[in-house]
Amino acid sequence: MGEAETPSFEMTWSSTTSSGYCSQEDSDSELEQYFTARTSLARRPRRDQDEPVEWETPDLSQAEIEQKIKEYNAQINSNLFMSLNKDGSYTGFIKVQLKLVRPVSVPSSKKPPSLQDARRGPGRSTSVRRRTSFYLPKDAVKHLHVLSRTRAREVIEALLRKFLVVDDPRKFALFERAERHGQVYLRKLLDDEQPLRLRLLAGPSDKALTFVLKENDSGEVNWDAFSMPELHNFLRILQREEEEHLRQILQKYSYCRQKIQEALHACPLG
C-alpha cells in the first residue's frame, strides 16, 4: 500500500434509486421548494430511532495495532485488507453510506456527474460560477482507501471532490453508527478523529460500526458556510414569508371585523 496523504477511492453503488437535478440559475422555484425558512433554517425534531451516544476508544501500542490488524484481516471475506506501513501507520478501507436528504451543488453542465465523473475527479478549473442542484442517490455506499491518520474532515472533503460537489464541507458531517443489544446508536465524529482507527477497533462487522455521511444539522445555522447567492436567496425567501404572514394576519382580522359588524347590524336597536 502507498503512503500518500490523499485518500484513494473505490466506489460501489448499493442503491438503484434514480436521482434528479435542477438548475439553481434557471429555476428559483425548484430551489425555493427546498430552501424555505421553515425547512432549512429551523431545526426539525428527529423522527428516526438513532440515539446519540458517546463511547471511549482506547489507545493502542504498536504491538497491539499489529495484532488487531492480523485479527481484522482474518475476519474479512474480501480483499479489503488493512496493511501496516514501515512508519507505524496503516492503511485500509472504510465504508461510508450517504444519507443526504438535500440536494448538493455541482458545476452546471448538461447532465449531473456520473460515477465515472466522480472517479476522474474535478477538472482543471476550480472556480464555479454556475451551479446545478443535484440529488445524490439515496443510501449510496462508497468504499474509501485511507490512511490511519486520515481525519474525518479530510474524508468529507475528499468525498465532495470526487463527486464535484462545490458546497462548503462544513455543511456535512461524518457519523458512526452501531447496533448494540437491539438498539441503534449514532455519534457525530469530531473533525480530527480518525475513521480507520475506529474501524480497526470495532472490527469489520457493519453492525459494530458503519460510517454515515449526513447533513451537519447542529441546531444553529452556520451562515458562514453558505455562498453569497444562497444568502441572498434566503433573504428573498424570508421576505416573502414575512409578507405572506402579514397578509394572512390582516386577512384574519379583516374577516373578524366583518363578522362583528354584520352581527352589530343584525342586532335590533334598543
MIDOSE-1310 file (N, C-alpha, C; in nm, 2 decimals, decimal comma, always signed):
residues 270
mgea	+0,08/-0,12/+0,00/+0,00/+0,00/+0,00/+0,09/+0,13/+0,00; +0,04/+0,23/-0,07/+0,11/+0,36/-0,07/+0,09/+0,44/+0,06; +0,17/+0,54/+0,07/+0,17/+0,62/+0,19/+0,13/+0,76/+0,16; +0,06/+0,79/+0,05/+0,02/+0,92/+0,01/-0,09/+0,97/+0,11
etps	-0,09/+1,10/+0,13/-0,18/+1,16/+0,23/-0,32/+1,16/+0,17; -0,34/+1,18/+0,04/-0,47/+1,19/-0,02/-0,54/+1,06/-0,03; -0,66/+1,04/+0,03/-0,72/+0,91/+0,02/-0,76/+0,88/-0,12; -0,74/+0,75/-0,15/-0,79/+0,70/-0,28/-0,93/+0,63/-0,26
femt	-1,00/+0,62/-0,37/-1,14/+0,57/-0,36/-1,17/+0,46/-0,45; -1,24/+0,36/-0,40/-1,31/+0,26/-0,48/-1,46/+0,26/-0,44; -1,54/+0,30/-0,54/-1,68/+0,33/-0,51/-1,78/+0,22/-0,55; -1,88/+0,20/-0,47/-1,98/+0,10/-0,50/-2,11/+0,15/-0,48
wsst	-2,20/+0,14/-0,57/-2,34/+0,19/-0,55/-2,42/+0,07/-0,49; -2,49/+0,10/-0,39/-2,58/+0,00/-0,33/-2,73/+0,03/-0,35; -2,76/+0,14/-0,42/-2,89/+0,18/-0,44/-2,92/+0,20/-0,59; -3,04/+0,16/-0,63/-3,08/+0,18/-0,77/-3,17/+0,29/-0,78
tssg	-3,19/+0,37/-0,67/-3,28/+0,48/-0,68/-3,23/+0,59/-0,78; -3,31/+0,63/-0,86/-3,27/+0,74/-0,96/-3,26/+0,87/-0,89; -3,18/+0,96/-0,94/-3,16/+1,09/-0,88/-3,20/+1,19/-0,98; -3,24/+1,31/-0,93/-3,28/+1,42/-1,02/-3,20/+1,54/-0,99
ycsq	-3,20/+1,64/-1,08/-3,13/+1,76/-1,06/-3,20/+1,87/-1,12; -3,17/+1,99/-1,08/-3,24/+2,11/-1,13/-3,14/+2,22/-1,13; -3,15/+2,32/-1,22/-3,06/+2,43/-1,23/-3,09/+2,54/-1,13; -3,00/+2,58/-1,04/-3,03/+2,68/-0,95/-3,05/+2,82/-1,02
edsd	-2,98/+2,83/-1,13/-2,98/+2,96/-1,20/-3,11/+2,97/-1,28; -3,16/+2,86/-1,34/-3,27/+2,87/-1,43/-3,40/+2,84/-1,35; -3,40/+2,79/-1,23/-3,53/+2,76/-1,17/-3,52/+2,80/-1,02; -3,56/+2,92/-0,99/-3,57/+2,96/-0,85/-3,67/+2,88/-0,77
sele	-3,78/+2,85/-0,84/-3,89/+2,78/-0,77/-3,85/+2,65/-0,72; -3,77/+2,58/-0,80/-3,72/+2,45/-0,76/-3,64/+2,46/-0,63; -3,55/+2,56/-0,63/-3,47/+2,59/-0,51/-3,55/+2,62/-0,39; -3,65/+2,71/-0,41/-3,73/+2,76/-0,30/-3,82/+2,65/-0,25
qyft	-3,86/+2,55/-0,33/-3,94/+2,44/-0,27/-3,86/+2,36/-0,17; -3,73/+2,37/-0,18/-3,65/+2,30/-0,08/-3,60/+2,40/+0,03; -3,54/+2,51/-0,02/-3,48/+2,60/+0,08/-3,59/+2,70/+0,12; -3,66/+2,67/+0,23/-3,75/+2,76/+0,29/-3,70/+2,79/+0,43
arts	-3,75/+2,90/+0,48/-3,71/+2,93/+0,62/-3,76/+2,83/+0,72; -3,87/+2,76/+0,69/-3,92/+2,66/+0,78/-3,84/+2,53/+0,78; -3,81/+2,49/+0,66/-3,75/+2,35/+0,65/-3,60/+2,36/+0,65; -3,53/+2,47/+0,61/-3,39/+2,47/+0,60/-3,33/+2,55/+0,72
larr	-3,40/+2,65/+0,78/-3,34/+2,73/+0,88/-3,38/+2,69/+1,02; -3,49/+2,62/+1,03/-3,53/+2,57/+1,16/-3,50/+2,43/+1,18; -3,47/+2,39/+1,31/-3,43/+2,26/+1,34/-3,56/+2,17/+1,35; -3,56/+2,06/+1,28/-3,67/+1,97/+1,29/-3,65/+1,87/+1,40
prrd	-3,76/+1,82/+1,46/-3,74/+1,72/+1,56/-3,70/+1,59/+1,49; -3,62/+1,51/+1,55/-3,57/+1,38/+1,49/-3,68/+1,28/+1,50; -3,70/+1,21/+1,39/-3,80/+1,11/+1,38/-3,75/+0,97/+1,37; -3,62/+0,96/+1,35/-3,56/+0,82/+1,34/-3,53/+0,77/+1,48
qdep	-3,49/+0,64/+1,49/-3,47/+0,58/+1,61/-3,32/+0,58/+1,66; -3,24/+0,65/+1,59/-3,10/+0,66/+1,63/-3,08/+0,74/+1,75; -3,00/+0,69/+1,85/-2,98/+0,76/+1,97/-2,84/+0,80/+1,98; -2,81/+0,94/+2,00/-2,68/+0,98/+2,01/-2,61/+0,93/+2,14
vewe	-2,49/+0,88/+2,12/-2,42/+0,82/+2,24/-2,27/+0,85/+2,22; -2,20/+0,85/+2,33/-2,05/+0,86/+2,32/-1,99/+0,75/+2,39; -1,88/+0,69/+2,33/-1,81/+0,59/+2,39/-1,66/+0,61/+2,37; -1,58/+0,55/+2,46/-1,44/+0,58/+2,46/-1,37/+0,48/+2,37
tpdl	-1,26/+0,53/+2,31/-1,17/+0,44/+2,22/-1,03/+0,44/+2,28; -0,99/+0,32/+2,31/-0,86/+0,30/+2,38/-0,74/+0,33/+2,29; -0,63/+0,38/+2,35/-0,51/+0,40/+2,28/-0,43/+0,26/+2,27; -0,38/+0,23/+2,15/-0,32/+0,10/+2,13/-0,17/+0,12/+2,12
sqae	-0,09/+0,03/+2,17/+0,05/+0,02/+2,14/+0,08/-0,03/+2,00; +0,20/-0,02/+1,95/+0,23/-0,06/+1,82/+0,21/-0,21/+1,81; +0,25/-0,29/+1,91/+0,23/-0,43/+1,91/+0,08/-0,47/+1,91; +0,00/-0,39/+1,98/-0,15/-0,41/+1,98/-0,21/-0,38/+1,85
ieqk	-0,16/-0,28/+1,78/-0,21/-0,24/+1,65/-0,18/-0,36/+1,55; -0,06/-0,41/+1,55/-0,02/-0,52/+1,47/-0,11/-0,64/+1,49; -0,14/-0,67/+1,62/-0,23/-0,79/+1,65/-0,37/-0,76/+1,60; -0,42/-0,64/+1,62/-0,55/-0,60/+1,58/-0,57/-0,62/+1,42
ikey	-0,46/-0,57/+1,35/-0,47/-0,58/+1,21/-0,47/-0,73/+1,16; -0,40/-0,82/+1,23/-0,40/-0,96/+1,19/-0,54/-1,02/+1,22; -0,60/-0,98/+1,34/-0,73/-1,03/+1,37/-0,83/-0,98/+1,27; -0,82/-0,85/+1,23/-0,91/-0,79/+1,14/-0,91/-0,86/+1,01
naqi	-0,79/-0,88/+0,95/-0,78/-0,94/+0,82/-0,82/-1,08/+0,82; -0,82/-1,15/+0,93/-0,86/-1,29/+0,94/-1,01/-1,30/+0,94; -1,08/-1,19/+0,96/-1,23/-1,20/+0,97/-1,30/-1,16/+0,85; -1,23/-1,09/+0,75/-1,30/-1,04/+0,63/-1,29/-1,15/+0,52
nsnl	-1,39/-1,14/+0,43/-1,41/-1,24/+0,32/-1,39/-1,17/+0,19; -1,31/-1,06/+0,19/-1,29/-0,98/+0,07/-1,14/-0,94/+0,06; -1,10/-0,86/-0,04/-0,96/-0,82/-0,05/-0,94/-0,68/+0,02; -1,04/-0,64/+0,10/-1,03/-0,51/+0,16/-0,95/-0,52/+0,29
fmsl	-0,82/-0,56/+0,28/-0,74/-0,58/+0,40/-0,68/-0,45/+0,45; -0,63/-0,45/+0,57/-0,55/-0,35/+0,63/-0,41/-0,39/+0,62; -0,32/-0,29/+0,60/-0,18/-0,31/+0,59/-0,10/-0,22/+0,67; +0,00/-0,27/+0,74/+0,09/-0,19/+0,83/+0,21/-0,14/+0,75
nkdg	+0,23/-0,01/+0,77/+0,34/+0,06/+0,70/+0,47/+0,06/+0,78; +0,58/+0,09/+0,72/+0,71/+0,09/+0,79/+0,72/+0,20/+0,89; +0,64/+0,31/+0,87/+0,65/+0,42/+0,97/+0,56/+0,40/+1,09; +0,49/+0,29/+1,09/+0,40/+0,26/+1,20/+0,25/+0,29/+1,18
sytg	+0,23/+0,37/+1,07/+0,09/+0,39/+1,03/+0,03/+0,27/+0,96; -0,09/+0,27/+0,92/-0,15/+0,16/+0,85/-0,26/+0,21/+0,75; -0,28/+0,14/+0,65/-0,38/+0,18/+0,55/-0,49/+0,07/+0,54; -0,61/+0,11/+0,50/-0,72/+0,02/+0,49/-0,84/+0,08/+0,43
fikv	-0,95/+0,01/+0,43/-1,07/+0,06/+0,37/-1,18/+0,09/+0,47; -1,25/+0,19/+0,45/-1,37/+0,22/+0,53/-1,49/+0,23/+0,43; -1,61/+0,20/+0,48/-1,73/+0,21/+0,40/-1,81/+0,32/+0,45; -1,85/+0,41/+0,36/-1,93/+0,53/+0,40/-2,07/+0,52/+0,33
qlkl	-2,17/+0,53/+0,41/-2,31/+0,53/+0,35/-2,36/+0,68/+0,34; -2,41/+0,72/+0,23/-2,46/+0,85/+0,21/-2,61/+0,86/+0,25; -2,64/+0,94/+0,34/-2,78/+0,96/+0,38/-2,81/+1,11/+0,37; -2,81/+1,16/+0,25/-2,83/+1,31/+0,23/-2,97/+1,33/+0,18
vrpv	-3,05/+1,41/+0,24/-3,18/+1,44/+0,20/-3,20/+1,57/+0,12; -3,09/+1,65/+0,12/-3,09/+1,77/+0,05/-3,01/+1,76/-0,08; -3,04/+1,84/-0,18/-2,96/+1,84/-0,30/-2,82/+1,90/-0,27; -2,72/+1,86/-0,35/-2,59/+1,92/-0,34/-2,56/+2,00/-0,46
svps	-2,47/+2,09/-0,45/-2,44/+2,18/-0,56/-2,32/+2,13/-0,64; -2,33/+2,12/-0,77/-2,22/+2,08/-0,86/-2,21/+2,18/-0,97; -2,10/+2,18/-1,04/-2,09/+2,28/-1,15/-2,19/+2,25/-1,26; -2,25/+2,36/-1,31/-2,36/+2,35/-1,41/-2,31/+2,29/-1,53
skkp	-2,38/+2,18/-1,58/-2,35/+2,11/-1,71/-2,47/+2,06/-1,77; -2,46/+1,99/-1,88/-2,58/+1,93/-1,94/-2,64/+1,82/-1,86; -2,56/+1,75/-1,78/-2,61/+1,64/-1,70/-2,54/+1,64/-1,57; -2,60/+1,57/-1,47/-2,53/+1,56/-1,34/-2,41/+1,47/-1,35
pslq	-2,32/+1,48/-1,25/-2,20/+1,40/-1,25/-2,23/+1,25/-1,24; -2,17/+1,17/-1,32/-2,19/+1,02/-1,31/-2,09/+0,96/-1,22; -2,09/+0,83/-1,20/-1,99/+0,76/-1,12/-1,86/+0,77/-1,19; -1,85/+0,77/-1,32/-1,73/+0,78/-1,39/-1,67/+0,92/-1,37
darr	-1,76/+1,02/-1,37/-1,71/+1,16/-1,34/-1,64/+1,17/-1,20; -1,71/+1,10/-1,11/-1,65/+1,11/-0,97/-1,52/+1,04/-0,96; -1,50/+0,93/-1,04/-1,37/+0,87/-1,04/-1,26/+0,95/-1,10; -1,30/+1,03/-1,21/-1,20/+1,11/-1,28/-1,16/+1,23/-1,19
gpgr	-1,25/+1,28/-1,11/-1,22/+1,39/-1,02/-1,25/+1,52/-1,09; -1,23/+1,63/-1,03/-1,26/+1,76/-1,08/-1,17/+1,80/-1,20; -1,22/+1,89/-1,28/-1,14/+1,93/-1,40/-1,04/+2,03/-1,36; -0,98/+2,10/-1,46/-0,87/+2,19/-1,43/-0,92/+2,32/-1,36
stsv	-1,03/+2,36/-1,40/-1,08/+2,49/-1,34/-1,16/+2,46/-1,21; -1,12/+2,53/-1,10/-1,19/+2,50/-0,97/-1,29/+2,61/-0,94; -1,29/+2,72/-1,02/-1,39/+2,83/-0,99/-1,52/+2,79/-1,05; -1,63/+2,82/-0,97/-1,76/+2,78/-1,02/-1,85/+2,90/-1,01
rrrt	-1,91/+2,94/-1,12/-2,00/+3,05/-1,13/-2,14/+3,00/-1,14; -2,16/+2,90/-1,21/-2,30/+2,85/-1,23/-2,31/+2,71/-1,16; -2,42/+2,69/-1,09/-2,43/+2,56/-1,02/-2,56/+2,49/-1,05; -2,56/+2,36/-1,03/-2,68/+2,28/-1,05/-2,71/+2,21/-0,92
sfyl	-2,83/+2,20/-0,88/-2,87/+2,13/-0,76/-2,89/+1,98/-0,80; -2,83/+1,89/-0,73/-2,83/+1,75/-0,77/-2,85/+1,66/-0,65; -2,95/+1,57/-0,66/-2,98/+1,48/-0,56/-2,89/+1,35/-0,57; -2,80/+1,33/-0,48/-2,72/+1,21/-0,49/-2,81/+1,09/-0,46
pkda	-2,77/+0,97/-0,52/-2,86/+0,85/-0,50/-2,87/+0,82/-0,35; -2,99/+0,79/-0,31/-3,02/+0,76/-0,17/-2,95/+0,63/-0,13; -2,89/+0,64/-0,01/-2,82/+0,52/+0,05/-2,71/+0,47/-0,03; -2,65/+0,55/-0,11/-2,53/+0,50/-0,19/-2,42/+0,47/-0,09
vkhl	-2,34/+0,37/-0,12/-2,23/+0,33/-0,04/-2,10/+0,34/-0,11; -2,00/+0,39/-0,04/-1,86/+0,41/-0,10/-1,76/+0,34/-0,02; -1,67/+0,27/-0,08/-1,55/+0,21/-0,01/-1,43/+0,31/-0,03; -1,37/+0,36/+0,08/-1,26/+0,45/+0,07/-1,14/+0,39/+0,12
hvls	-1,03/+0,41/+0,04/-0,90/+0,36/+0,09/-0,82/+0,47/+0,15; -0,80/+0,46/+0,28/-0,75/+0,58/+0,36/-0,63/+0,53/+0,45; -0,56/+0,63/+0,50/-0,46/+0,61/+0,60/-0,51/+0,61/+0,74; -0,44/+0,56/+0,83/-0,48/+0,56/+0,97/-0,48/+0,70/+1,03
rtra	-0,40/+0,79/+0,97/-0,40/+0,93/+1,02/-0,50/+1,02/+0,94; -0,57/+0,97/+0,85/-0,67/+1,05/+0,77/-0,78/+1,09/+0,87; -0,81/+1,21/+0,87/-0,91/+1,27/+0,96/-1,05/+1,26/+0,90; -1,15/+1,27/+0,99/-1,29/+1,27/+0,94/-1,32/+1,39/+0,84
revi	-1,26/+1,50/+0,87/-1,29/+1,62/+0,79/-1,23/+1,60/+0,65; -1,11/+1,53/+0,64/-1,04/+1,50/+0,52/-1,12/+1,40/+0,43; -1,19/+1,31/+0,50/-1,27/+1,21/+0,43/-1,39/+1,28/+0,37; -1,45/+1,37/+0,44/-1,57/+1,45/+0,39/-1,52/+1,53/+0,27
eall	-1,41/+1,60/+0,28/-1,36/+1,69/+0,17/-1,33/+1,60/+0,05; -1,27/+1,49/+0,07/-1,23/+1,40/-0,05/-1,36/+1,35/-0,12; -1,46/+1,31/-0,04/-1,58/+1,26/-0,10/-1,65/+1,37/-0,18; -1,65/+1,49/-0,13/-1,71/+1,60/-0,21/-1,64/+1,63/-0,34
rkfl	-1,50/+1,62/-0,33/-1,42/+1,65/-0,45/-1,45/+1,54/-0,56; -1,46/+1,42/-0,51/-1,48/+1,31/-0,61/-1,61/+1,32/-0,68; -1,71/+1,38/-0,62/-1,84/+1,40/-0,68/-1,86/+1,54/-0,73; -1,75/+1,62/-0,74/-1,76/+1,75/-0,79/-1,85/+1,84/-0,71
vvdd	-1,88/+1,81/-0,59/-1,97/+1,89/-0,51/-1,89/+2,02/-0,46; -1,95/+2,13/-0,48/-1,89/+2,26/-0,45/-1,94/+2,32/-0,32; -2,03/+2,25/-0,25/-2,08/+2,30/-0,13/-1,97/+2,30/-0,02; -1,99/+2,39/+0,07/-1,89/+2,40/+0,18/-1,89/+2,27/+0,26
prkf	-1,77/+2,21/+0,28/-1,77/+2,08/+0,36/-1,83/+2,09/+0,50; -1,83/+2,22/+0,56/-1,89/+2,23/+0,69/-2,04/+2,21/+0,69; -2,10/+2,20/+0,58/-2,24/+2,16/+0,57/-2,27/+2,01/+0,59; -2,16/+1,93/+0,60/-2,17/+1,79/+0,61/-2,10/+1,74/+0,73
alfe	-2,14/+1,62/+0,78/-2,07/+1,56/+0,90/-2,07/+1,41/+0,88; -1,96/+1,35/+0,94/-1,95/+1,21/+0,93/-1,99/+1,15/+1,07; -2,07/+1,05/+1,06/-2,12/+0,99/+1,18/-2,08/+0,84/+1,19; -2,07/+0,79/+1,31/-2,05/+0,64/+1,32/-2,18/+0,59/+1,38
raer	-2,22/+0,48/+1,32/-2,35/+0,41/+1,36/-2,32/+0,27/+1,40; -2,38/+0,23/+1,51/-2,35/+0,10/+1,57/-2,48/+0,04/+1,62; -2,49/-0,09/+1,61/-2,61/-0,16/+1,67/-2,56/-0,24/+1,79; -2,62/-0,22/+1,90/-2,59/-0,28/+2,03/-2,71/-0,32/+2,10
hgqv	-2,72/-0,45/+2,13/-2,83/-0,50/+2,22/-2,97/-0,46/+2,16; -2,98/-0,47/+2,03/-3,11/-0,43/+1,96/-3,14/-0,28/+1,95; -3,04/-0,20/+1,99/-3,06/-0,06/+1,98/-2,96/+0,00/+1,88; -3,00/+0,11/+1,81/-2,91/+0,17/+1,71/-2,86/+0,30/+1,77
ylrk	-2,73/+0,32/+1,77/-2,66/+0,43/+1,83/-2,59/+0,51/+1,72; -2,60/+0,64/+1,73/-2,54/+0,73/+1,63/-2,45/+0,84/+1,70; -2,33/+0,86/+1,65/-2,24/+0,96/+1,71/-2,17/+1,04/+1,60; -2,17/+1,17/+1,61/-2,11/+1,26/+1,52/-1,96/+1,26/+1,55
lldd	-1,88/+1,23/+1,44/-1,73/+1,24/+1,46/-1,68/+1,38/+1,47; -1,58/+1,40/+1,55/-1,51/+1,53/+1,55/-1,42/+1,54/+1,43; -1,39/+1,66/+1,39/-1,31/+1,68/+1,27/-1,18/+1,60/+1,27; -1,11/+1,59/+1,38/-0,98/+1,54/+1,39/-0,98/+1,39/+1,42
eqpl	-1,10/+1,32/+1,43/-1,10/+1,18/+1,46/-1,06/+1,10/+1,34; -1,00/+0,98/+1,36/-0,95/+0,90/+1,25/-1,04/+0,78/+1,22; -1,12/+0,79/+1,12/-1,21/+0,68/+1,09/-1,15/+0,54/+1,08; -1,03/+0,53/+1,02/-0,97/+0,39/+1,00/-0,94/+0,33/+1,14
rlrl	-0,89/+0,42/+1,23/-0,86/+0,37/+1,36/-0,99/+0,32/+1,43; -1,10/+0,39/+1,42/-1,23/+0,34/+1,47/-1,27/+0,21/+1,41; -1,24/+0,20/+1,28/-1,28/+0,07/+1,21/-1,20/-0,04/+1,26; -1,07/-0,02/+1,28/-0,98/-0,13/+1,34/-1,03/-0,17/+1,48
lagp	-1,06/-0,07/+1,56/-1,10/-0,11/+1,70/-1,24/-0,18/+1,70; -1,33/-0,15/+1,61/-1,46/-0,21/+1,60/-1,46/-0,35/+1,53; -1,36/-0,37/+1,44/-1,36/-0,49/+1,36/-1,44/-0,47/+1,23; -1,45/-0,57/+1,15/-1,51/-0,55/+1,02/-1,66/-0,55/+1,01
sdka	-1,72/-0,59/+1,12/-1,87/-0,61/+1,12/-1,94/-0,47/+1,10; -2,04/-0,47/+1,01/-2,12/-0,35/+0,99/-2,21/-0,32/+1,10; -2,25/-0,42/+1,18/-2,33/-0,40/+1,30/-2,25/-0,33/+1,41; -2,12/-0,36/+1,41/-2,04/-0,30/+1,51/-2,01/-0,15/+1,48
ltfv	-2,00/-0,12/+1,35/-1,96/+0,02/+1,31/-1,99/+0,04/+1,16; -2,06/+0,14/+1,13/-2,08/+0,19/+1,00/-2,07/+0,34/+0,99; -2,00/+0,39/+0,89/-1,99/+0,54/+0,88/-2,10/+0,59/+0,79; -2,15/+0,70/+0,83/-2,26/+0,76/+0,75/-2,23/+0,91/+0,73
lken	-2,25/+0,96/+0,61/-2,24/+1,10/+0,57/-2,38/+1,16/+0,57; -2,39/+1,26/+0,65/-2,52/+1,33/+0,66/-2,50/+1,48/+0,66; -2,62/+1,55/+0,65/-2,61/+1,70/+0,67/-2,57/+1,73/+0,81; -2,50/+1,84/+0,83/-2,45/+1,88/+0,96/-2,55/+1,97/+1,02
dsge	-2,65/+1,91/+1,08/-2,76/+1,98/+1,15/-2,72/+1,99/+1,30; -2,67/+2,10/+1,34/-2,63/+2,12/+1,47/-2,73/+2,20/+1,56; -2,84/+2,24/+1,49/-2,94/+2,31/+1,57/-2,93/+2,46/+1,54; -2,81/+2,51/+1,51/-2,79/+2,65/+1,48/-2,74/+2,66/+1,34
vnwd	-2,78/+2,77/+1,27/-2,74/+2,79/+1,13/-2,60/+2,85/+1,13; -2,51/+2,79/+1,06/-2,37/+2,84/+1,03/-2,38/+2,92/+0,90; -2,41/+3,05/+0,92/-2,42/+3,13/+0,80/-2,30/+3,14/+0,72; -2,18/+3,13/+0,78/-2,06/+3,14/+0,71/-2,04/+3,03/+0,61
afsm	-2,11/+2,92/+0,62/-2,09/+2,80/+0,54/-2,17/+2,82/+0,40; -2,25/+2,93/+0,39/-2,33/+2,95/+0,27/-2,26/+3,05/+0,18; -2,29/+3,03/+0,05/-2,23/+3,12/-0,05/-2,32/+3,25/-0,06; -2,27/+3,35/-0,12/-2,34/+3,47/-0,14/-2,47/+3,46/-0,21
pelh	-2,48/+3,38/-0,32/-2,61/+3,36/-0,38/-2,71/+3,29/-0,29; -2,66/+3,19/-0,21/-2,75/+3,13/-0,12/-2,80/+3,22/-0,01; -2,72/+3,31/+0,04/-2,76/+3,40/+0,14/-2,86/+3,50/+0,09; -2,84/+3,55/-0,03/-2,93/+3,64/-0,09/-3,07/+3,57/-0,12
nflr	-3,06/+3,44/-0,15/-3,18/+3,37/-0,18/-3,26/+3,35/-0,05; -3,19/+3,32/+0,06/-3,26/+3,31/+0,19/-3,33/+3,44/+0,23; -3,26/+3,55/+0,20/-3,32/+3,68/+0,24/-3,45/+3,70/+0,16; -3,45/+3,66/+0,03/-3,57/+3,67/-0,05/-3,68/+3,59/+0,00
ilqr	-3,64/+3,47/+0,04/-3,74/+3,37/+0,10/-3,80/+3,43/+0,23; -3,72/+3,48/+0,31/-3,76/+3,53/+0,44/-3,86/+3,65/+0,42; -3,82/+3,74/+0,32/-3,91/+3,85/+0,29/-4,05/+3,80/+0,24; -4,05/+3,70/+0,15/-4,17/+3,65/+0,10/-4,26/+3,59/+0,21
eeee	-4,19/+3,51/+0,30/-4,27/+3,45/+0,41/-4,32/+3,56/+0,50; -4,24/+3,66/+0,53/-4,29/+3,77/+0,61/-4,41/+3,84/+0,55; -4,41/+3,87/+0,42/-4,52/+3,93/+0,35/-4,64/+3,84/+0,36; -4,62/+3,71/+0,34/-4,73/+3,61/+0,34/-4,79/+3,61/+0,48
hlrq	-4,71/+3,61/+0,59/-4,77/+3,61/+0,72/-4,85/+3,74/+0,75; -4,79/+3,85/+0,71/-4,87/+3,97/+0,73/-5,00/+3,97/+0,65; -5,00/+3,92/+0,53/-5,12/+3,91/+0,45/-5,23/+3,83/+0,53; -5,18/+3,71/+0,58/-5,27/+3,62/+0,65/-5,33/+3,68/+0,78
ilqk	-5,24/+3,76/+0,85/-5,29/+3,82/+0,97/-5,39/+3,93/+0,94; -5,36/+4,01/+0,84/-5,45/+4,12/+0,80/-5,59/+4,06/+0,75; -5,58/+3,95/+0,68/-5,70/+3,88/+0,63/-5,78/+3,83/+0,75; -5,72/+3,77/+0,85/-5,79/+3,72/+0,96/-5,86/+3,82/+1,04
ysyc	-5,79/+3,94/+1,07/-5,86/+4,04/+1,14/-5,96/+4,11/+1,06; -5,94/+4,12/+0,93/-6,04/+4,18/+0,85/-6,17/+4,10/+0,85; -6,15/+3,96/+0,84/-6,27/+3,87/+0,85/-6,34/+3,89/+0,98; -6,27/+3,89/+1,09/-6,33/+3,90/+1,22/-6,40/+4,03/+1,23
rqki	-6,34/+4,14/+1,18/-6,41/+4,27/+1,19/-6,54/+4,27/+1,11; -6,53/+4,21/+0,99/-6,65/+4,20/+0,91/-6,77/+4,12/+0,98; -6,73/+4,01/+1,04/-6,84/+3,93/+1,11/-6,89/+4,01/+1,23; -6,81/+4,08/+1,30/-6,86/+4,16/+1,42/-6,95/+4,27/+1,37
qeal	-6,91/+4,34/+1,26/-7,00/+4,44/+1,20/-7,13/+4,38/+1,15; -7,13/+4,27/+1,09/-7,25/+4,20/+1,05/-7,34/+4,17/+1,17; -7,28/+4,12/+1,28/-7,36/+4,09/+1,40/-7,42/+4,22/+1,46; -7,34/+4,33/+1,45/-7,40/+4,45/+1,50/-7,52/+4,50/+1,42
hacp	-7,51/+4,49/+1,29/-7,62/+4,53/+1,21/-7,74/+4,44/+1,23; -7,72/+4,32/+1,26/-7,83/+4,22/+1,28/-7,90/+4,24/+1,41; -7,83/+4,31/+1,51/-7,89/+4,32/+1,64/-8,00/+4,43/+1,63; -8,12/+4,41/+1,69/-8,23/+4,51/+1,69/-8,19/+4,63/+1,78
lg	-8,23/+4,74/+1,73/-8,20/+4,86/+1,81/-8,28/+4,87/+1,94; -8,22/+4,93/+2,04/-8,29/+4,94/+2,17/-8,27/+4,82/+2,25
